Amino acid sequence: MSDRLHQFAQLLVDISVVALLFMLLAGLLYVGWLYLVDIRQTQHAIRRNYPVIGRFRYLFEHLGEFFRQYFFAMDREELPFNRAQRSWVYRAAKNVDTTVAFGSTHPMNQANDVLFLNAAFPTLKEDFVPASAVTVGEGYCDKPYTTDKFFHISGMSFGAISVPAVKALSAGAAQAGIWLNTGEGGLSPYHLSGNCDLVFQIGTAKYGVRNAKGELCDDKLRAVAAHEAVRMFEIKLSQGAKPGKGGILPAAKVNQEIADIRGIPAGQDSISPNGHVEARNVDQLLDLIVRVRKATGKPTGIKAVMGDINWLDDLFQRISERGLDCAPDFITVDSGDGGTGAAPQSLMDYVGLSIRRSLPLVVDKLAEWNLRQRIRVIASGKLINPADVAWALCVGADFIVCARGFMFSLGCIQALQCNKNTCPTGVTTHNPELQKGLVPENKAKRVANYACNLMQEVGVIAHSCGVREARELHRRHAHIINDRGIPEPLDVLYPEPRPKPELFREPDRLNPPQ
């Protein structure tokens, strides 16, 4: 028996030696082949001058982003979202402890950061009240929309994100009582699956509401509006990551189902126009708003990244001349540092004003033109933590919407693979093998937890500032750190504007004189 074991062991050793020699020989042949390829190619100087060894540069360059994220970057160093920001969202989504110990790692002298002013006598628990309800479109459309929630899910189109992601967002939004913006990709069955409130976004390509020529179709608008869940319509003029350029959905993501919902050919890049052909000036834009609102009977607003602000004066001037019936029911202000699955880096990095500048600008312009009560303001753009949302409420936003925060609640790890159909968490891919890791029933609860815990912590900030609920926060409750690291009052940086005294005031149809 021992001889047989000895022979078997010897055989294994011999086979292992032969296999090792074979692999060494194969490896040498492969390295030799790589050497010949590198010295003969003319496209890459590094590989030509340093054959084989030069290839490690590209490997390390690819692996570097992962090593930086997990081993080398400090908690508050990464972009677009650092580890501290993501960690808070993950804990809130899992409904686990969001407290920290021993002291903050957040510097208190970083330019443009916000500090809230705690009151000497904070609001006691027995004086807490729920967030007040806000109505959009009351008196100007057949079916105005009212909600007491101030934090909602921003536009992420089906196609840009996966089936299980949309289903989880829809169900989670319903559990939290918040709305879900469809994004510009049309209304899918998965948006409707969770029975949540929906905002239908009309992009420049009119996906889901276009005719055979790609033009806006009133019949299809009415068909979408017939769904009780669709509460409002948003006409997207531009978005933060690519102002001045339309949406981009790579051909790899345009399967037959997505093509049918959008009304486009399958297997081809889906490139939206960079503007609405029906709205090339402010009058045409107002006409488009009126057309959509008349066809749907529901509140209709616009979404835009702020850049050149002169057009706002032109827009509000024409509204004051034409009457409040032609005004948008809301304006969604998107930040120039917004995100998307695919955008030119030149636009993503360098075009458009940040929400820190654009939000107070829009709110003040509306007040200046006596339109603040008529037109609601929605803030969008990297507002994923309680302090960001509380700041937006202080400045004057009626609602805040967020996309990437809710992506984190679904399990996104900021792998930066959104444009490659290789998302490892299944959020932005249509690969079934990758999607199976995202279970909608489980993630829906995390979506709801994230929204509810964030709104609850904004309430904590509000109570510390001495007010009863989040919507009572005002500019006097916050300071902004200036370039010298010194806090400055928000209401001094952005004082309340005086309305133009010469403006025509249309009678308030909601509160007629007695």
Secondary structure, DSSP 4 states (H G I P E B T S, - for coil): -HHHHHHHHHHHHHHHHHHHHHHHHHHHHHHHHHHHHHHH--S-HHHHHSTTTTHHHHHHHHHHHHHIIIIIS-TTT-SSS-HHHHHHHHHHHHT------S---S-TT-TT-EEE---SSPPPGGG--PPPPEEESTTTSSS-EEES--EEE----BTTB-HHHHHHHHHHHHHHT-EEE--TT---HHHHTT--EEEEEE-TT-TTSB-TTS-B-HHHHHHHHTSTTEEEEEEES--TTSTTS--EE-GGG--HHHHHHHTS-TTS-EE--SS-TT-SSHHHHHHHHHHHHHHH-S-EEEEEE-SS-HHHHHHHHHHHHH-GGGS-SEEEEE-TT---SS--HHHHHHSS--HHHHHHHHHHHHHHTT-TTTSEEEEESS--SHHHHHHHHHHT-SEEEESHHHHHHTT----S-TTTT--TTSSS---HHHHTT--HHHHHHHHHHHHHHHHHHHHHHHHHTT-SSGGG--GGGEEEE-TTS-EEEHHHHSPPPPPPTT------SSS---
